[in-house]
């Protein structure tokens, strides 16, 4: 385009009516060409800025949508964790309450909640060992004392969303939990509104990891 403009450079004034008209027409065409080139360059600059703005806007929108989707997915998994944790808490209490011994005992593993062989006919306090919906693994943190398992919790370090209307199995301190590890589901009666205090010496309270029946 620069070559084209150069080819339309103004011609020097020449004597004669016909020549003068041709020179004037040539000069006008050169000026019009230069103006057109400047206009096109300016328009390309505006278009480039507009494209950059659109790309940035789309990126911001997609980022917001992604964060919203992740938060919604975690909330759904959190609700599932609460339901599963409460079921574990009920199972722990039923195992303890059904103890044939004079002193109620706590389970040593989670598997005995699924198949309690302390009776001639095995009893089931829990349908199965559920996966942790937050981590997606069949691994749970185990709170225990010298009598057995006193509670279970997720091994996720994510921060809970829910702060109010938490189930009694979690206790009052759960509202201030900084991670799901601090949501410990302890034995609770099916009809109770508060957690049942575990039996045994709680001075030796410890946590362990349970995987497929093995405590390590």
VODOVO-748351 format. One record per atom (N, C-alpha, C): residue in one letter; x negated, y, z negated. Coordinates in pm, whole numbers, padded with zeros to 5 digits, always signed. Layout:
BEGIN
aXYZ...
This chain:
BEGIN
x-00084-00120+00000x+00000+00000+00000x-00087+00124+00000x-00205+00115-00068x-00297+00229-00069x-00345+00260+00071x-00370+00152+00150x-00413+00170+00290x-00305+00239+00369x-00179+00199+00340x-00066+00259+00411x-00056+00407+00381x-00078+00445+00257x-00073+00586+00219x-00185+00663+00288x-00304+00601+00290x-00417+00667+00355x-00389+00689+00503x-00319+00593+00565x-00287+00606+00708x-00190+00719+00732x-00116+00761+00627x-00019+00870+00640x-00071+00999+00577x-00201+01014+00574x-00260+01136+00520x-00220+01255+00606x-00198+01371+00544x-00156+01489+00620x-00254+01522+00731x-00200+01560+00847x-00283+01598+00961x-00304+01749+00960x-00416+01793+01007x-00441+01937+01011x-00345+02006+01106x-00320+02129+01077x-00228+02206+01164x-00284+02216+01305x-00200+02197+01403x-00239+02199+01544x-00147+02294+01616x-00203+02371+01712x-00123+02467+01787x-00030+02396+01883x+00082+02451+01909x+00178+02397+02005x+00303+02351+01938x+00423+02388+01991x+00550+02352+01926x+00568+02202+01910x+00543+02123+02015x+00566+01978+02006x+00471+01910+01913x+00347+01953+01920x+00246+01893+01832x+00275+01928+01688x+00316+02056+01664x+00345+02101+01528x+00459+02020+01467x+00560+01988+01546x+00672+01908+01495x+00628+01767+01458x+00544+01712+01543x+00496+01576+01514x+00410+01574+01389x+00329+01679+01373x+00244+01686+01254x+00330+01702+01128x+00433+01786+01137x+00522+01807+01023x+00593+01676+00987x+00641+01604+01087x+00709+01476+01062x+00615+01375+00998x+00489+01374+01047x+00389+01282+00991x+00362+01315+00845x+00346+01443+00816x+00317+01484+00679x+00433+01453+00585x+00555+01474+00633x+00673+01442+00552x+00680+01293+00522x+00649+01211+00624x+00650+01066+00604x+00544+01024+00503x+00427+01087+00509x+00320+01055+00414x+00361+01089+00272x+00423+01208+00255x+00467+01249+00122x+00576+01156+00070x+00668+01116+00157x+00776+01025+00117x+00720+00889+00077x+00618+00844+00148x+00558+00714+00117x+00490+00717-00019x+00416+00826-00045x+00349+00838-00175x+00450+00840-00289x+00561+00911-00270x+00666+00918-00372x+00728+00782-00395x+00749+00707-00288x+00808+00572-00299x+00717+00478-00375x+00584+00489-00347x+00488+00404-00417x+00490+00433-00567x+00492+00564-00603x+00495+00600-00745x+00622+00550-00811x+00735+00561-00740x+00863+00516-00797x+00861+00366-00820x+00809+00289-00726x+00803+00144-00740x+00712+00103-00855x+00600+00174-00869x+00507+00144-00979x+00573+00170-01115x+00646+00281-01124x+00716+00315-01248x+00823+00211-01280x+00895+00167-01176x+01001+00067-01196x+00943-00066-01242x+00827-00104-01186x+00764-00228-01230x+00722-00220-01376x+00677-00100-01420x+00640-00083-01560x+00760-00097-01652x+00873-00038-01612x+00995-00050-01691x+01042-00195-01698x+01033-00264-01585x+01076-00405-01581x+00990-00491-01673x+00859-00466-01674x+00767-00542-01759x+00800-00520-01906x+00824-00394-01943x+00860-00365-02082x+00992-00430-02121x+01086-00430-02027x+01215-00492-02055x+01200-00643-02076x+01116-00705-01994x+01092-00849-02010x+01029-00879-02145x+00931-00797-02186x+00868-00817-02317x+00969-00803-02430x+01056-00705-02419x+01158-00685-02522x+01253-00805-02529x+01295-00854-02413x+01386-00968-02411x+01321-01092-02471x+01193-01116-02438x+01122-01232-02492x+01112-01223-02644x+01080-01103-02694x+01069-01085-02839x+01205-01104-02907x+01311-01051-02845x+01445-01065-02903x+01489-01211-02907x+01465-01282-02798x+01502-01425-02792x+01424-01505-02896x+01294-01473-02911x+01213-01542-03011x+01264-01520-03153x+01304-01395-03182x+01357-01365-03316x+01487-01438-03340x+01574-01441-03239x+01702-01510-03253x+01682-01659-03274x+01594-01719-03193x+01569-01863-03206x+01506-01897-03341x+01417-01808-03390x+01357-01832-03521x+01461-01829-03632x+01554-01733-03623x+01661-01726-03723x+01752-01846-03719x+01783-01892-03596x+01868-02010-03581x+01800-02132-03638x+01667-02145-03613x+01593-02259-03665x+01591-02263-03817x+01570-02146-03879x+01569-02140-04025x+01706-02172-04082x+01811-02122-04018x+01947-02150-04064x+01978-02299-04055x+01937-02361-03944x+01961-02505-03927x+01886-02585-04032x+01760-02550-04059x+01681-02622-04158x+01743-02609-04297x+01789-02489-04330x+01851-02468-04461x+01980-02550-04473x+02058-02553-04366x+02183-02629-04369x+02154-02778-04383x+02054-02827-04312x+02018-02969-04320x+01972-03005-04460x+01893-02916-04523x+01846-02944-04659x+01962-02943-04758x+02056-02852-04740x+02172-02848-04830x+02253-02977-04822x+02267-03030-04701x+02341-03155-04684x+02268-03270-04752x+02135-03274-04736x+02056-03379-04801x+02059-03362-04953x+02062-03239-04998x+02067-03212-05141x+02198-03264-05201x+02308-03241-05130x+02438-03292-05178x+02436-03444-05184x+02372-03506-05086x+02362-03653-05085x+02275-03701-05201x+02167-03628-05229x+02080-03663-05341x+02158-03659-05472x+02240-03559-05491x+02319-03548-05613x+02413-03666-05628x+02481-03702-05518x+02574-03816-05523x+02502-03946-05556x+02387-03967-05492x+02310-04090-05517x+02254-04089-05659x+02202-03975-05703x+02145-03966-05838x+02248-03994-05945x+02369-03941-05926x+02476-03966-06023x+02512-04113-06026x+02511-04177-05910x+02541-04321-05906x+02434-04401-05980x+02307-04362-05965x+02199-04425-06041x+02222-04403-06191x+02261-04281-06227x+02282-04250-06369x+02392-04335-06429x+02501-04352-06355x+02609-04438-06403x+02562-04583-06416x+02484-04628-06318x+02435-04766-06320x+02344-04789-06441x+02259-04693-06471x+02171-04706-06588x+02253-04718-06716x+02358-04640-06726x+02442-04647-06846x+02518-04779-06853x+02570-04824-06740x+02644-04951-06740x+02554-05068-06779x+02429-05065-06730x+02334-05171-06767x+02310-05167-06918x+02289-05049-06971x+02264-05034-07113x+02387-05074-07195x+02503-05033-07151x+02625-05060-07225x+02663-05208-07222x+02622-05278-07115x+02658-05419-07101x+02558-05513-07167x+02457-05459-07232x+02354-05543-07293x+02415-05643-07391x+02386-05771-07374x+02441-05872-07464x+02376-05870-07603x+02257-05809-07612x+02189-05804-07740x+02258-05703-07833x+02228-05714-07960x+02285-05621-08057x+02240-05478-08026x+02110-05467-07990x+02058-05336-07955x+02064-05319-07804x+02122-05210-07758x+02132-05188-07614x+01993-05166-07554x+01972-05224-07438x+01841-05215-07372x+01855-05141-07240x+01741-05093-07193x+01735-05024-07065x+01667-05113-06962x+01696-05093-06835x+01633-05177-06732x+01484-05148-06719x+01409-05251-06683x+01266-05236-06660x+01235-05195-06516x+01323-05235-06423x+01308-05199-06283x+01445-05156-06229x+01446-05093-06116x+01572-05053-06054x+01645-05173-05994x+01569-05276-05956x+01631-05393-05892x+01728-05465-05984x+01704-05461-06116x+01794-05533-06207x+01931-05463-06214x+01938-05338-06166x+02068-05272-06160x+02153-05331-06049x+02088-05383-05946x+02159-05446-05834x+02198-05589-05869x+02113-05656-05945x+02141-05795-05984x+02094-05816-06128x+02187-05804-06220x+02158-05819-06362x+02175-05966-06399x+02062-06035-06424x+02065-06179-06452x+02063-06210-06601x+02105-06119-06682x+02111-06146-06826x+02235-06227-06861x+02320-06251-06764x+02446-06322-06785x+02450-06448-06698x+02532-06547-06739x+02547-06667-06656x+02584-06633-06511x+02670-06534-06497x+02705-06486-06364x+02646-06346-06347x+02547-06330-06259x+02482-06199-06243x+02582-06086-06219x+02555-05975-06278x+02640-05858-06262x+02569-05752-06176x+02651-05671-06109x+02598-05565-06024x+02641-05429-06082x+02542-05351-06119x+02570-05217-06169x+02548-05111-06059x+02478-05152-05954x+02447-05063-05842x+02455-05145-05713x+02515-05090-05610x+02532-05165-05486x+02399-05198-05419x+02309-05101-05417x+02178-05124-05356x+02083-05012-05400x+01954-05031-05372x+01855-04928-05400x+01856-04831-05282x+01904-04713-05305x+01919-04616-05197x+01786-04549-05162x+01779-04501-05038x+01667-04417-04998x+01687-04276-05054x+01577-04211-05083x+01583-04071-05124x+01616-03988-04999x+01730-03922-04995x+01768-03847-04874x+01676-03728-04845x+01606-03679-04944x+01517-03565-04922x+01387-03610-04855x+01328-03717-04905x+01202-03766-04847x+01226-03869-04737x+01345-03931-04739x+01374-04035-04641x+01309-04168-04672x+01255-04183-04792x+01184-04306-04830x+01254-04375-04947x+01234-04507-04956x+01292-04584-05067x+01197-04579-05186x+01155-04460-05221x+01064-04439-05332x+01125-04335-05426x+01122-04366-05554x+01179-04275-05654x+01080-04254-05768x+01082-04136-05823x+01007-04115-05946x+01085-04178-06059x+01015-04247-06148x+01080-04319-06258x+01037-04258-06392x+01134-04215-06470x+01107-04171-06607x+01136-04289-06699x+01043-04319-06785x+01061-04437-06872x+01004-04410-07011x+01050-04493-07105x+00990-04495-07239x+00963-04641-07274x+00937-04669-07401x+00902-04807-07436x+01019-04903-07421x+01141-04852-07407x+01257-04940-07392x+01289-04970-07245x+01243-04887-07154x+01272-04910-07013x+01294-04779-06939x+01364-04786-06828x+01387-04669-06743x+01492-04578-06806x+01456-04452-06820x+01549-04354-06879x+01602-04254-06775x+01547-04258-06656x+01594-04165-06553x+01520-04183-06423x+01576-04128-06316x+01511-04132-06184x+01515-03991-06124x+01420-03965-06034x+01416-03834-05970x+01350-03845-05832x+01376-03746-05749x+01317-03741-05616x+01170-03704-05627x+01092-03750-05530x+00950-03718-05527x+00920-03597-05439x+01024-03527-05396x+01007-03411-05310x+00968-03288-05391x+00878-03208-05333x+00836-03084-05397x+00915-02964-05346x+01015-02987-05262x+01095-02876-05210x+01177-02813-05323x+01209-02687-05305x+01286-02614-05405x+01436-02634-05381x+01511-02671-05483x+01656-02691-05468x+01728-02559-05436x+01838-02572-05363x+01923-02457-05336x+02025-02439-05449x+02084-02550-05490x+02196-02543-05584x+02148-02509-05725x+02216-02412-05785x+02180-02367-05919x+02297-02374-06017x+02417-02393-05966x+02535-02392-06051x+02618-02518-06025x+02705-02548-06121x+02796-02662-06110x+02721-02792-06081x+02610-02810-06150x+02532-02933-06135x+02594-03043-06222x+02577-03170-06184x+02639-03279-06260x+02576-03294-06399x+02652-03343-06496x+02600-03361-06633x+02477-03450-06640x+02465-03544-06545x+02351-03636-06547x+02217-03564-06536x+02217-03441-06484x+02093-03367-06468x+02056-03287-06592x+02150-03265-06679x+02121-03186-06798x+02122-03037-06769x+02114-02957-06875x+02126-02812-06863x+02004-02747-06798x+01887-02805-06814x+01765-02742-06762x+01750-02751-06612x+01834-02829-06544x+01819-02850-06401x+01844-02722-06321x+01921-02630-06377x+01952-02507-06305x+01828-02424-06276x+01725-02439-06357x+01602-02363-06337x+01491-02442-06272x+01523-02557-06215x+01422-02643-06154x+01352-02574-06037x+01222-02590-06028x+01144-02533-05919x+01122-02632-05805x+01150-02759-05831x+01140-02861-05727x+01236-02975-05760x+01264-03060-05663x+01355-03173-05685x+01297-03273-05785x+01166-03270-05807x+01105-03358-05906x+01159-03329-06047x+01205-03208-06068x+01256-03169-06199x+01404-03200-06215x+01464-03254-06113x+01603-03301-06122x+01599-03447-06166x+01601-03472-06294x+01596-03610-06346x+01738-03655-06379x+01782-03761-06312x+01916-03816-06336x+01905-03921-06446x+01969-03894-06560x+01960-03983-06675x+02094-04053-06698x+02093-04164-06777x+02216-04243-06797x+02335-04158-06838x+02449-04184-06777x+02571-04110-06807x+02690-04204-06799x+02780-04189-06893x+02902-04270-06894x+02989-04230-06775x+03060-04328-06718x+03147-04302-06603x+03249-04193-06634x+03294-04184-06758x+03397-04088-06795x+03339-03973-06879x+03209-03970-06892x+03148-03871-06980x+03122-03741-06906x+03109-03633-06983x+03076-03503-06925x+02936-03460-06964x+02861-03550-07028x+02724-03518-07064x+02640-03643-07056x+02510-03625-07040x+02419-03738-07028x+02411-03813-07160x+02389-03943-07149x+02378-04028-07267x+02233-04033-07310x+02208-04009-07435x+02071-04011-07485x+02014-04151-07472x+01892-04168-07417x+01832-04299-07402x+01790-04356-07536x+01793-04487-07544x+01749-04554-07666x+01599-04577-07660x+01541-04609-07774x+01398-04638-07776x+01317-04516-07815x+01187-04538-07826x+01096-04432-07866x+01061-04345-07746x+01110-04220-07746x+01084-04132-07634x+00953-04055-07650x+00880-04082-07757x+00754-04012-07776x+00654-04051-07669x+00666-04173-07617x+00574-04219-07514x+00631-04202-07375x+00707-04095-07352x+00771-04074-07224x+00666-04059-07115x+00688-04124-07002x+00595-04115-06891x+00673-04129-06761x+00608-04101-06651x+00670-04117-06521x+00589-04214-06438x+00656-04285-06349x+00589-04379-06261x+00664-04386-06130x+00606-04454-06034x+00666-04465-05902x+00713-04607-05879x+00837-04622-05835x+00894-04754-05812x+00914-04774-05663x+00861-04882-05609x+00874-04915-05468x+00905-05064-05456x+01020-05095-05406x+01054-05233-05380x+01041-05324-05499x+01069-05274-05617x+01070-05358-05736x+00942-05353-05816x+00835-05301-05756x+00709-05296-05829x+00691-05160-05891x+00648-05160-06013x+00622-05035-06082x+00473-05016-06086x+00431-04895-06043x+00287-04874-06043x+00255-04734-06095
